Amino acid sequence: MTEVVVVTGASGGIGRAVARAFGARQARVALLARGEEGLRSAAGEITRDGGTALAIPTDVADFAQVDAAAERAEKELGPLDVWVNVAFTSVFAPFDEIEPDEYRRVTEVSYLGYVHGTMAALRRMKPRDRGTIVQVGSALAYRGIPLQSAYCGAKHAIQGFNEALRCELLHDGSHVRTTMVQMPAVNTPQFSWVRSKLPRHAQPVPPIYQPEVAARAVLHAAAHPRRREYWVGGSTVGTLVANAVAPGLLDRYLARTGYRSQQTGSADPAGRPENLWAPADRARDYGAHGEFDGQATPRSVQLWASRHHGLLAAGGGALAAAAVAAWRRIRSGA
């Protein structure tokens, strides 16, 4: 049966790659974003790959727009099977250089946008007692880093509300599922269009992954939503484990390295577009990839391990049992 999928932030970056991946599976995909040219191009890619695309210009900070988009998606494509929240914006700057209205805007888009999308999806999924909501998160949902306080705050908030919602759905015995995918640094256009007050051009902290890696993780999570969350990339695992074991030490490490690692050696181009208040891709298509193709990897061994954790656990158990048996034979002189 053909899936009906809604993807927010679908005009660029991870959202664009996710929408395209669902389209390649011949899904019916509603694409929500503000950038009309980006949406138009994304819809064309899905159609060329054999899927069905419905582009709906939407500001996820406005619940009325999100709910109207969900209603239109169901009317034109059919009952929703999957809703993927991706849309965000940010400001790269030290905390005390961010204005209150800028902080509010990041929160409205990057946190409340997920809340609005989840509300719109649940209004339609719960009465049917089926459907899946995927929250695209980040390692920064657990670990804050300098120069990204607004974004980190939003991702922490998403983590909290999603955990609470998951508990409520389990309490109700609902068959609607929600899961979260924690991403590493990804080569997306955000570094070309988010507002930045840094002296040099912003960059993702290496190692950097291509957005198709993120898209594969989202599609797997949508198909296997009983897992509460997925971690993508060895850097995500390393960051979250280090934060759980020695957060104070990580504070000091990031204080020393976090400013330098998030900036290139070049000055930020004068007059470049910003998407905080208006879409950067209203008249230009930026695609899924950012400026860092030369540094980004198209695969993640850790993602494969996360998707096959049961197989790896069984294999590890078998190896451990064999090692114990061999040790016993050695001790018995066999």
C-alpha positions, 0 to 999 in steps of 0.5 A: 500500500502506498504510504502518505508522508508529510515532511516539514523543512522539505525544501532543503537539507535533511528534509529535502533528502528525506522527502526525496527518499520517500518519493523514491519508494513511490510514496505520496509526499506532502512537502512543507516549508516556506521556500517556494522555489525549494519546494517546487524543485523538491516536488519535481525530484519526487515526481521524476522518481515515481512518487507523488508530491504535494508542495504546501508553503507553510511556516511551521511556527504558525499552528493554523498553517500547519493544521491546514497543511495536514488537512490538505495533505489528507484531502489530496493524498489520503490518510497520513501514515508518517509525519516527519518533523525536520524544519528549523532555523538558528542563530550562530552567536554567543548567547549574549549577542542574540536578541530576545526576538531572535531567540523567540523566533528560533524557539517558535520554528525549531521547537514549537514547529515540532510541537505543531506538526506533532499536534496536527498529526495526532489529531488525525492519527489517534482516531484511526489508532495508527501512524508514525511520527519521527522527530529529527533530533541531534546529538545536541538534544543531549549535549549543548555546545557554544555558539548554538544556545538557541538551537541546543535549547530547542533540541533539548525541548523536543527531546523532553516533549517527545519522551512525555508524549511517548509515555502518554501513548504507551499509557493509552495503549495507542498504536500511534508511534513516535520515535526520535533520530539523533543526528551528527553534523550534516552537510546541509545548506543551513550553514549558508543561510542561518543568521550568523554573528561569527567573525568567520563562516560557520561550518558543521563540526567534523566528522560531517555526513551527507544528508542521504545518511540522515534520510536512510536513518529516518526511513528506517525509524519510520518503518521501525518506530518501536525503538524510542530513538536512533543514534546516527554517526560515530560522533553522535555516539561518542558525544552522548557517551562522553556527556553521560560519563564526564559532562564537566570534562566535556564542558572544558573541552568544548570551551577550548575547541567549540569556537574554532571547530564551528568556523572555517578560515574564511570570512562570512560573505557579505550580503549572504541570505538569511532564513530567520525571518524569511525563506532563503530559498524563496527564489533560489533552490539550494538543494539538499547538500551544503558547501562541504561535499569535499569533507562529507562522508556518504555512509555511516558504519554506526548507522548500520550497527544501530539498524542491526543492533539485535543481530550484533547483540546476538553475534556478540553473545555468541562470541562471548559464549564461545570465548567462555567455552574455550577458556573452560576447555583450556583450564580443564586441559582439554 
